[in-house]
Amino acid sequence: MVGRQESCVPCHGPDGISRDSEVPNLAGQNELYLYNQLKAFHSGRRGHKEMLYISRKMTDDDMRELAAYYSSLPPR
């Protein structure tokens, strides 16, 4: 999993807690919510230049694993 989340760290932080108030925390979010948001970015239904770029090569398994990983982290 470490390799897949690597692209998330610059914005969402190594622990899923963003250092920027404009970027959402991922740690402790609902797994299905995170998965659905990744799917929306990937398909272009949810517009965000950076997320579209990052998610474009993600497989469905990648998105499921990322959602499971970040939902398992303790929220703040």
C-alpha positions in Angstrom: 0.0 0.0 0.0 2.8 2.4 0.7 3.5 3.0 -3.1 -0.1 3.8 -3.9 -0.6 6.4 -1.1 2.7 8.0 -2.0 1.0 10.4 -4.4 -1.5 11.4 -1.7 1.1 12.5 0.9 2.1 15.9 -0.5 -1.4 17.3 -0.1 -3.1 15.0 2.4 -0.1 14.3 4.7 1.7 11.1 5.6 -0.9 10.3 8.2 -4.0 11.4 6.2 -4.1 14.7 8.0 -3.7 17.7 5.8 -1.4 20.6 6.8 -3.5 22.9 4.6 -7.0 24.0 5.7 -8.1 23.9 2.0 -7.2 20.2 1.6 -9.5 17.7 3.3 -8.2 15.2 5.9 -8.6 11.6 4.7 -7.8 9.8 8.0 -10.9 8.2 9.5 -13.2 9.1 6.7 -15.9 6.6 5.7 -14.4 4.0 3.4 -17.3 4.0 0.9 -17.3 7.8 0.8 -13.6 7.9 0.0 -14.0 5.2 -2.7 -16.9 7.0 -4.3 -15.0 10.3 -4.4 -11.9 8.6 -6.0 -14.3 7.1 -8.6 -15.8 10.5 -9.3 -12.4 12.1 -9.7 -11.2 9.3 -11.9 -14.2 9.5 -14.2 -14.2 13.3 -14.4 -17.6 13.7 -12.7 -15.9 15.6 -9.9 -13.7 18.3 -11.1 -10.3 18.9 -9.6 -7.2 19.2 -11.8 -4.7 17.6 -9.5 -7.1 14.8 -8.4 -8.0 14.0 -12.0 -4.3 13.8 -12.9 -3.5 11.6 -9.9 -6.5 9.3 -10.2 -6.3 8.8 -14.0 -4.2 5.7 -13.8 -5.7 4.2 -10.7 -7.5 0.9 -11.0 -10.6 0.0 -9.1 -8.5 -2.1 -6.8 -6.2 0.9 -6.2 -9.1 3.1 -5.2 -10.6 0.4 -2.9 -7.3 -0.1 -1.2 -6.7 3.6 -0.7 -10.2 4.1 0.7 -9.7 1.1 3.1 -6.3 2.4 4.2 -7.3 6.0 4.9 -10.5 5.0 6.6 -8.5 2.8 9.0 -6.3 5.6 10.2 -7.3 7.5 13.4 -9.1 10.8 12.6 -8.2 14.1 14.2 
